[in-house]
């Protein structure tokens, strides 16, 4: 074994519940373990990163990971942690989501590494559920688990006792479907371990119980704590929504900024959870950060490690340069030339914008004309003059005065001007 899987997770704070005997199993043999991903969207966001990283740890520790995409369970919807029933997805949307989730997982898990006994596998539970009739499922699966057992699960109990809108039979059966996944993987692929978030413990133990009652086998379970933010807000979300693992949904710059803006308390936890840095390195970084929190050494290393893992070194370097530009006092034309229009639009997404004709800059314009007449950056000529007297106006991160003349020579990325008042008041001009 490359390292002890359970010990590695424990010092990282990544074990919430672990079934007795699981650690001993992991120490004595190569274990096949699986994690399920329901295709509720056509990508995965950083809320799924813990589970992805767990599969990566499992593979690095010399065990065999299975990534399961829930093509069948995704048709039902997991009630765990939900007070209301999910909307059912159409087949077309579900197929698109499955393909997207599989694509994301393939970027992190090496499905080619190892021999038949250790090679990671990507499966879809629709493949073994699609030909199951209701009668067969009720006879072969349902008879092994009592309603009393199912009702005792927190995901069911809360809904039945009045939280939300109650629970349909569809969602009530979810734990049986997920439990049967474990039976199938145990019987056909020798899978003895299921891993998931702590909210999945009920569903996972239904699976271990089904393996015991239906097959007479012994299956194991391990769950991780749900990641939270120190301020109590939901992990993985910003004011603009989820932070996704695909650049067409969340730009690399915004992804990088999520990690670089982590609080000190969050960064101390996340450096252990979301990176593969060893214990000594993590402890050294935490100690260094404590000496000078203002330098944000933890956040910088966290942002680097996670952004490189998800998007690659080149994308990280671009995001870092963009961040440095935004927080620097002056930027040279040479520095701006490193960014294309698409990157700059990503960086300044949400910043107020206006379009002007290129001819307007042909003979040059003064700041008052540009900022009050041609755009709505500042409300009036007098406001522009007041800001000029305060020396608070910049174009492309360079200070200007009343004598400044703006021409097409000032354009960045061929057709943009970045106006700024003070430190945080930005405005993007698109020159067409």
SEZA-482785 format. One record per residue (C-alpha): x, y, z. Coordinates in nm, 3 decimals. Layout:
N
+---------+---------+---------+
|       u |       v |       w |
+---------+---------+---------+
|       X |       Y |       Z |
...
+---------+---------+---------+
// end
This chain:
432
+---------+---------+---------+
|       u |       v |       w |
+---------+---------+---------+
|   0.000 |   0.000 |   0.000 |
|   0.124 |   0.352 |  -0.080 |
|  -0.013 |   0.477 |   0.255 |
|  -0.274 |   0.389 |   0.514 |
|  -0.603 |   0.520 |   0.375 |
|  -0.791 |   0.555 |   0.706 |
|  -0.497 |   0.716 |   0.887 |
|  -0.454 |   0.964 |   0.601 |
|  -0.819 |   1.066 |   0.619 |
|  -0.818 |   1.088 |   0.999 |
|  -0.542 |   1.349 |   1.031 |
|  -0.709 |   1.547 |   0.753 |
|  -1.035 |   1.554 |   0.952 |
|  -1.216 |   1.357 |   0.681 |
|  -1.375 |   1.076 |   0.885 |
|  -1.719 |   1.124 |   1.039 |
|  -1.844 |   0.764 |   1.080 |
|  -1.662 |   0.441 |   1.008 |
|  -1.808 |   0.093 |   1.043 |
|  -1.619 |  -0.140 |   1.279 |
|  -1.367 |  -0.355 |   1.093 |
|  -1.324 |  -0.111 |   0.803 |
|  -0.972 |  -0.004 |   0.899 |
|  -0.859 |  -0.363 |   0.949 |
|  -0.997 |  -0.454 |   0.606 |
|  -0.811 |  -0.167 |   0.440 |
|  -0.486 |  -0.270 |   0.607 |
|  -0.491 |  -0.637 |   0.509 |
|  -0.606 |  -0.634 |   0.144 |
|  -0.663 |  -0.431 |  -0.170 |
|  -1.017 |  -0.303 |  -0.125 |
|  -1.265 |  -0.205 |  -0.394 |
|  -1.466 |   0.095 |  -0.275 |
|  -1.728 |   0.312 |  -0.442 |
|  -1.881 |   0.656 |  -0.422 |
|  -2.201 |   0.756 |  -0.599 |
|  -2.267 |   1.081 |  -0.785 |
|  -2.626 |   1.168 |  -0.877 |
|  -2.650 |   1.354 |  -1.211 |
|  -2.859 |   1.648 |  -1.093 |
|  -2.668 |   1.881 |  -1.330 |
|  -2.447 |   1.843 |  -1.637 |
|  -2.135 |   1.911 |  -1.432 |
|  -2.014 |   1.891 |  -1.073 |
|  -1.941 |   2.184 |  -0.842 |
|  -1.694 |   2.207 |  -0.558 |
|  -1.948 |   2.055 |  -0.321 |
|  -1.858 |   1.724 |  -0.489 |
|  -1.484 |   1.776 |  -0.459 |
|  -1.454 |   1.598 |  -0.123 |
|  -1.596 |   1.281 |  -0.276 |
|  -1.375 |   1.311 |  -0.584 |
|  -1.069 |   1.360 |  -0.363 |
|  -1.168 |   1.056 |  -0.154 |
|  -1.162 |   0.841 |  -0.468 |
|  -0.823 |   0.988 |  -0.556 |
|  -0.694 |   0.905 |  -0.206 |
|  -0.831 |   0.552 |  -0.239 |
|  -0.645 |   0.506 |  -0.567 |
|  -0.324 |   0.661 |  -0.432 |
|  -0.340 |   0.430 |  -0.131 |
|  -0.331 |   0.130 |  -0.365 |
|  -0.700 |   0.040 |  -0.351 |
|  -0.954 |   0.020 |  -0.634 |
|  -1.204 |   0.305 |  -0.670 |
|  -1.540 |   0.283 |  -0.842 |
|  -1.712 |   0.606 |  -0.942 |
|  -2.083 |   0.540 |  -0.982 |
|  -2.302 |   0.781 |  -1.178 |
|  -2.665 |   0.739 |  -1.077 |
|  -2.847 |   0.715 |  -1.407 |
|  -3.122 |   0.516 |  -1.232 |
|  -3.121 |   0.680 |  -0.888 |
|  -3.103 |   1.018 |  -1.059 |
|  -3.451 |   0.949 |  -1.197 |
|  -3.583 |   0.937 |  -0.841 |
|  -3.382 |   1.193 |  -0.643 |
|  -3.210 |   1.144 |  -0.310 |
|  -3.427 |   1.274 |  -0.022 |
|  -3.126 |   1.300 |   0.215 |
|  -3.093 |   1.652 |   0.351 |
|  -3.400 |   1.770 |   0.158 |
|  -3.723 |   1.899 |   0.306 |
|  -3.905 |   1.900 |  -0.030 |
|  -3.914 |   1.653 |  -0.315 |
|  -3.681 |   1.711 |  -0.610 |
|  -3.822 |   1.776 |  -0.954 |
|  -3.798 |   1.466 |  -1.173 |
|  -3.564 |   1.503 |  -1.470 |
|  -3.654 |   1.418 |  -1.829 |
|  -3.455 |   1.144 |  -2.001 |
|  -3.284 |   1.393 |  -2.236 |
|  -3.171 |   1.613 |  -1.948 |
|  -3.062 |   1.310 |  -1.748 |
|  -2.853 |   1.174 |  -2.039 |
|  -2.684 |   1.512 |  -2.080 |
|  -2.614 |   1.532 |  -1.707 |
|  -2.470 |   1.181 |  -1.696 |
|  -2.231 |   1.258 |  -1.981 |
|  -2.123 |   1.581 |  -1.811 |
|  -2.060 |   1.417 |  -1.473 |
|  -1.866 |   1.132 |  -1.635 |
|  -1.651 |   1.384 |  -1.820 |
|  -1.566 |   1.570 |  -1.499 |
|  -1.482 |   1.252 |  -1.307 |
|  -1.250 |   1.137 |  -1.585 |
|  -1.034 |   1.446 |  -1.530 |
|  -0.951 |   1.340 |  -1.175 |
|  -0.961 |   0.961 |  -1.161 |
|  -0.714 |   0.758 |  -1.368 |
|  -0.935 |   0.488 |  -1.518 |
|  -0.639 |   0.339 |  -1.708 |
|  -0.396 |   0.292 |  -1.419 |
|  -0.336 |  -0.055 |  -1.272 |
|  -0.432 |  -0.411 |  -1.362 |
|  -0.779 |  -0.565 |  -1.362 |
|  -0.770 |  -0.601 |  -0.984 |
|  -0.683 |  -0.237 |  -0.908 |
|  -0.795 |  -0.035 |  -1.212 |
|  -1.051 |   0.235 |  -1.134 |
|  -1.394 |   0.185 |  -1.288 |
|  -1.668 |   0.426 |  -1.395 |
|  -2.017 |   0.271 |  -1.386 |
|  -2.377 |   0.380 |  -1.435 |
|  -2.640 |   0.208 |  -1.219 |
|  -2.897 |   0.242 |  -1.498 |
|  -2.710 |  -0.041 |  -1.672 |
|  -2.823 |  -0.296 |  -1.411 |
|  -3.152 |  -0.134 |  -1.309 |
|  -3.307 |  -0.074 |  -1.653 |
|  -3.439 |  -0.430 |  -1.696 |
|  -3.560 |  -0.472 |  -1.336 |
|  -3.938 |  -0.506 |  -1.323 |
|  -4.127 |  -0.370 |  -1.024 |
|  -4.236 |  -0.723 |  -0.931 |
|  -3.880 |  -0.855 |  -0.946 |
|  -3.748 |  -0.561 |  -0.744 |
|  -4.016 |  -0.605 |  -0.477 |
|  -3.948 |  -0.982 |  -0.451 |
|  -3.567 |  -0.983 |  -0.481 |
|  -3.479 |  -0.662 |  -0.294 |
|  -3.776 |  -0.520 |  -0.105 |
|  -3.848 |  -0.837 |   0.093 |
|  -3.507 |  -0.819 |   0.265 |
|  -3.562 |  -0.478 |   0.430 |
|  -3.855 |  -0.401 |   0.660 |
|  -4.056 |  -0.081 |   0.643 |
|  -3.970 |  -0.028 |   1.011 |
|  -3.599 |  -0.029 |   0.921 |
|  -3.652 |   0.222 |   0.638 |
|  -3.871 |   0.449 |   0.851 |
|  -3.601 |   0.475 |   1.115 |
|  -3.363 |   0.654 |   0.876 |
|  -3.326 |   1.026 |   0.941 |
|  -3.386 |   1.113 |   0.574 |
|  -3.728 |   0.946 |   0.598 |
|  -3.819 |   1.019 |   0.960 |
|  -3.790 |   1.398 |   0.930 |
|  -4.007 |   1.413 |   0.620 |
|  -4.272 |   1.175 |   0.751 |
|  -4.291 |   1.367 |   1.079 |
|  -4.385 |   1.685 |   0.900 |
|  -4.067 |   1.855 |   0.776 |
|  -4.139 |   1.992 |   0.428 |
|  -4.416 |   1.849 |   0.212 |
|  -4.396 |   1.485 |   0.321 |
|  -4.245 |   1.205 |   0.115 |
|  -4.371 |   1.024 |  -0.192 |
|  -4.335 |   0.651 |  -0.245 |
|  -4.080 |   0.737 |  -0.516 |
|  -3.839 |   0.899 |  -0.273 |
|  -3.917 |   0.644 |  -0.001 |
|  -3.775 |   0.372 |  -0.226 |
|  -3.453 |   0.563 |  -0.292 |
|  -3.256 |   0.392 |  -0.015 |
|  -3.351 |   0.051 |  -0.158 |
|  -3.224 |   0.152 |  -0.502 |
|  -2.898 |   0.281 |  -0.360 |
|  -2.874 |  -0.024 |  -0.135 |
|  -2.911 |  -0.251 |  -0.434 |
|  -2.621 |  -0.074 |  -0.605 |
|  -2.403 |  -0.198 |  -0.321 |
|  -2.541 |  -0.552 |  -0.362 |
|  -2.468 |  -0.548 |  -0.736 |
|  -2.114 |  -0.410 |  -0.695 |
|  -2.039 |  -0.649 |  -0.409 |
|  -2.160 |  -0.949 |  -0.608 |
|  -2.015 |  -0.858 |  -0.947 |
|  -1.705 |  -0.650 |  -0.870 |
|  -1.604 |  -0.757 |  -0.520 |
|  -1.682 |  -0.412 |  -0.378 |
|  -1.667 |  -0.414 |   0.003 |
|  -1.665 |  -0.044 |   0.090 |
|  -1.899 |   0.246 |   0.023 |
|  -1.790 |   0.602 |   0.100 |
|  -2.001 |   0.917 |   0.112 |
|  -2.088 |   1.232 |   0.301 |
|  -2.226 |   1.203 |   0.654 |
|  -2.579 |   1.271 |   0.521 |
|  -2.549 |   0.941 |   0.327 |
|  -2.493 |   0.718 |   0.631 |
|  -2.855 |   0.595 |   0.632 |
|  -2.853 |   0.504 |   0.263 |
|  -2.508 |   0.342 |   0.289 |
|  -2.599 |   0.126 |   0.588 |
|  -2.912 |   0.010 |   0.408 |
|  -2.672 |  -0.119 |   0.144 |
|  -2.453 |  -0.300 |   0.396 |
|  -2.766 |  -0.454 |   0.550 |
|  -2.889 |  -0.571 |   0.209 |
|  -2.553 |  -0.730 |   0.137 |
|  -2.577 |  -0.915 |   0.470 |
|  -2.939 |  -1.026 |   0.437 |
|  -2.949 |  -1.105 |   0.065 |
|  -2.598 |  -1.237 |   0.005 |
|  -2.479 |  -1.331 |   0.353 |
|  -2.178 |  -1.105 |   0.295 |
|  -1.997 |  -0.844 |   0.502 |
|  -1.981 |  -0.491 |   0.360 |
|  -1.830 |  -0.179 |   0.515 |
|  -1.897 |   0.194 |   0.525 |
|  -1.713 |   0.522 |   0.580 |
|  -1.850 |   0.875 |   0.574 |
|  -1.690 |   1.217 |   0.584 |
|  -1.810 |   1.533 |   0.760 |
|  -2.004 |   1.774 |   0.545 |
|  -1.783 |   2.071 |   0.467 |
|  -1.912 |   2.396 |   0.612 |
|  -1.787 |   2.753 |   0.618 |
|  -1.687 |   2.918 |   0.944 |
|  -1.949 |   3.192 |   0.899 |
|  -2.228 |   2.937 |   0.870 |
|  -2.300 |   2.997 |   0.500 |
|  -2.319 |   2.704 |   0.261 |
|  -1.988 |   2.577 |   0.127 |
|  -1.939 |   2.601 |  -0.249 |
|  -2.171 |   2.893 |  -0.309 |
|  -2.101 |   3.259 |  -0.372 |
|  -2.334 |   3.552 |  -0.430 |
|  -2.346 |   3.456 |  -0.798 |
|  -2.422 |   3.086 |  -0.732 |
|  -2.237 |   2.755 |  -0.730 |
|  -1.864 |   2.732 |  -0.795 |
|  -1.843 |   2.472 |  -1.072 |
|  -1.555 |   2.254 |  -1.191 |
|  -1.611 |   2.345 |  -1.558 |
|  -1.486 |   2.674 |  -1.699 |
|  -1.802 |   2.730 |  -1.906 |
|  -1.993 |   2.763 |  -1.577 |
|  -1.731 |   2.920 |  -1.347 |
|  -1.427 |   3.096 |  -1.491 |
|  -1.083 |   2.994 |  -1.367 |
|  -1.038 |   3.342 |  -1.221 |
|  -1.358 |   3.318 |  -1.015 |
|  -1.267 |   2.965 |  -0.910 |
|  -0.925 |   3.088 |  -0.796 |
|  -1.082 |   3.382 |  -0.614 |
|  -1.314 |   3.154 |  -0.414 |
|  -1.015 |   2.982 |  -0.254 |
|  -0.794 |   3.290 |  -0.219 |
|  -1.077 |   3.466 |  -0.031 |
|  -1.119 |   3.187 |   0.225 |
|  -1.122 |   3.298 |   0.588 |
|  -0.828 |   3.200 |   0.807 |
|  -1.038 |   2.940 |   0.991 |
|  -1.166 |   2.787 |   0.668 |
|  -0.820 |   2.785 |   0.509 |
|  -0.678 |   2.589 |   0.805 |
|  -0.939 |   2.315 |   0.746 |
|  -0.948 |   2.326 |   0.368 |
|  -0.569 |   2.299 |   0.314 |
|  -0.598 |   1.949 |   0.465 |
|  -0.921 |   1.848 |   0.293 |
|  -0.878 |   1.982 |  -0.061 |
|  -0.506 |   1.932 |  -0.124 |
|  -0.271 |   1.636 |  -0.123 |
|  -0.001 |   1.820 |   0.070 |
|   0.144 |   1.596 |   0.342 |
|   0.088 |   1.648 |   0.714 |
|   0.426 |   1.811 |   0.775 |
|   0.373 |   2.062 |   0.493 |
|   0.021 |   2.151 |   0.608 |
|   0.133 |   2.202 |   0.967 |
|   0.426 |   2.414 |   0.851 |
|   0.198 |   2.634 |   0.639 |
|  -0.049 |   2.675 |   0.926 |
|   0.234 |   2.772 |   1.160 |
|   0.377 |   3.018 |   0.906 |
|   0.032 |   3.168 |   0.852 |
|  -0.016 |   3.218 |   1.228 |
|   0.300 |   3.432 |   1.242 |
|   0.179 |   3.671 |   0.971 |
|  -0.190 |   3.622 |   0.880 |
|  -0.184 |   3.935 |   0.664 |
|   0.036 |   3.766 |   0.407 |
|  -0.234 |   3.497 |   0.362 |
|   0.019 |   3.221 |   0.294 |
|  -0.245 |   2.953 |   0.357 |
|  -0.499 |   3.099 |   0.118 |
|  -0.237 |   3.148 |  -0.153 |
|  -0.114 |   2.790 |  -0.132 |
|  -0.469 |   2.654 |  -0.109 |
|  -0.577 |   2.848 |  -0.418 |
|  -0.270 |   2.730 |  -0.608 |
|  -0.307 |   2.362 |  -0.520 |
|  -0.679 |   2.337 |  -0.592 |
|  -0.676 |   2.552 |  -0.909 |
|  -0.385 |   2.357 |  -1.057 |
|  -0.555 |   2.026 |  -0.971 |
|  -0.884 |   2.128 |  -1.132 |
|  -0.774 |   2.351 |  -1.422 |
|  -0.400 |   2.302 |  -1.472 |
|  -0.087 |   2.508 |  -1.411 |
|  -0.126 |   2.740 |  -1.711 |
|  -0.482 |   2.840 |  -1.614 |
|  -0.368 |   2.901 |  -1.256 |
|  -0.081 |   3.124 |  -1.374 |
|  -0.326 |   3.333 |  -1.579 |
|  -0.567 |   3.366 |  -1.285 |
|  -0.281 |   3.465 |  -1.055 |
|  -0.160 |   3.733 |  -1.297 |
|  -0.515 |   3.865 |  -1.330 |
|  -0.546 |   3.885 |  -0.952 |
|  -0.214 |   4.064 |  -0.922 |
|  -0.319 |   4.316 |  -1.187 |
|  -0.649 |   4.392 |  -1.015 |
|  -0.479 |   4.461 |  -0.686 |
|  -0.178 |   4.649 |  -0.823 |
|  -0.160 |   5.028 |  -0.846 |
|  -0.034 |   5.047 |  -1.205 |
|  -0.032 |   4.806 |  -1.498 |
|   0.186 |   4.838 |  -1.809 |
|   0.061 |   4.783 |  -2.167 |
|   0.289 |   4.479 |  -2.180 |
|   0.111 |   4.326 |  -1.880 |
|  -0.231 |   4.391 |  -2.032 |
|  -0.118 |   4.227 |  -2.357 |
|  -0.106 |   3.890 |  -2.177 |
|  -0.488 |   3.884 |  -2.155 |
|  -0.737 |   3.830 |  -2.435 |
|  -1.092 |   3.966 |  -2.448 |
|  -1.253 |   3.646 |  -2.320 |
|  -1.031 |   3.634 |  -2.011 |
|  -1.092 |   3.999 |  -1.928 |
|  -1.468 |   3.961 |  -1.969 |
|  -1.453 |   3.666 |  -1.728 |
|  -1.251 |   3.867 |  -1.478 |
|  -1.484 |   4.165 |  -1.494 |
|  -1.811 |   3.972 |  -1.514 |
|  -2.073 |   4.170 |  -1.326 |
|  -1.886 |   4.499 |  -1.363 |
|  -2.105 |   4.773 |  -1.524 |
|  -2.039 |   4.808 |  -1.896 |
|  -2.110 |   5.039 |  -2.186 |
|  -2.038 |   5.033 |  -2.558 |
|  -1.903 |   5.325 |  -2.759 |
|  -1.805 |   5.359 |  -3.122 |
|  -1.438 |   5.335 |  -3.209 |
|  -1.468 |   5.655 |  -3.410 |
|  -1.537 |   5.842 |  -3.085 |
|  -1.172 |   5.787 |  -2.989 |
|  -1.031 |   5.857 |  -3.332 |
|  -0.918 |   6.212 |  -3.251 |
|  -0.891 |   6.153 |  -2.877 |
|  -1.129 |   6.249 |  -2.596 |
|  -1.084 |   6.405 |  -2.256 |
|  -1.184 |   6.226 |  -1.931 |
|  -1.499 |   6.432 |  -1.883 |
|  -1.632 |   6.344 |  -2.227 |
|  -1.548 |   5.976 |  -2.190 |
|  -1.674 |   5.924 |  -1.837 |
|  -1.987 |   6.140 |  -1.835 |
|  -2.098 |   6.200 |  -2.194 |
|  -1.999 |   5.880 |  -2.380 |
|  -2.056 |   5.641 |  -2.089 |
|  -2.253 |   5.642 |  -1.765 |
|  -1.954 |   5.571 |  -1.545 |
|  -2.002 |   5.897 |  -1.354 |
|  -2.332 |   6.085 |  -1.349 |
|  -2.218 |   6.433 |  -1.453 |
|  -1.933 |   6.647 |  -1.584 |
|  -1.894 |   6.808 |  -1.244 |
|  -1.860 |   6.467 |  -1.078 |
|  -1.578 |   6.375 |  -1.319 |
|  -1.399 |   6.705 |  -1.248 |
|  -1.439 |   6.649 |  -0.874 |
|  -1.287 |   6.300 |  -0.905 |
|  -0.999 |   6.437 |  -1.113 |
|  -0.921 |   6.689 |  -0.839 |
|  -0.923 |   6.403 |  -0.587 |
|  -0.677 |   6.213 |  -0.809 |
|  -0.906 |   5.910 |  -0.783 |
|  -0.956 |   5.827 |  -1.153 |
|  -0.766 |   5.565 |  -1.351 |
|  -0.782 |   5.415 |  -1.697 |
|  -0.644 |   5.063 |  -1.734 |
|  -0.512 |   5.088 |  -1.374 |
|  -0.309 |   5.402 |  -1.448 |
|  -0.390 |   5.739 |  -1.292 |
|  -0.515 |   6.016 |  -1.519 |
|  -0.561 |   6.393 |  -1.486 |
|  -0.758 |   6.665 |  -1.662 |
|  -0.494 |   6.689 |  -1.937 |
|  -0.512 |   6.318 |  -2.028 |
|  -0.627 |   6.241 |  -2.382 |
|  -0.774 |   5.894 |  -2.443 |
|  -0.731 |   5.743 |  -2.790 |
|  -0.744 |   5.399 |  -2.950 |
|  -0.383 |   5.360 |  -2.838 |
|  -0.516 |   5.313 |  -2.485 |
|  -0.725 |   5.008 |  -2.574 |
|  -0.650 |   4.678 |  -2.402 |
|  -0.740 |   4.340 |  -2.555 |
|  -0.801 |   4.533 |  -2.879 |
|  -1.136 |   4.685 |  -2.784 |
|  -1.159 |   4.761 |  -2.411 |
|  -1.099 |   5.038 |  -2.161 |
|  -1.109 |   4.978 |  -1.788 |
|  -1.228 |   5.283 |  -1.597 |
|  -1.179 |   5.305 |  -1.223 |
|  -1.260 |   5.540 |  -0.938 |
|  -1.093 |   5.464 |  -0.607 |
|  -1.001 |   5.106 |  -0.527 |
|  -1.317 |   4.912 |  -0.609 |
|  -1.538 |   5.116 |  -0.843 |
|  -1.479 |   4.965 |  -1.190 |
|  -1.646 |   5.022 |  -1.525 |
|  -1.572 |   4.839 |  -1.852 |
|  -1.598 |   5.020 |  -2.187 |
|  -1.635 |   4.801 |  -2.497 |
|  -1.516 |   4.989 |  -2.804 |
|  -1.687 |   4.862 |  -3.120 |
+---------+---------+---------+
// end
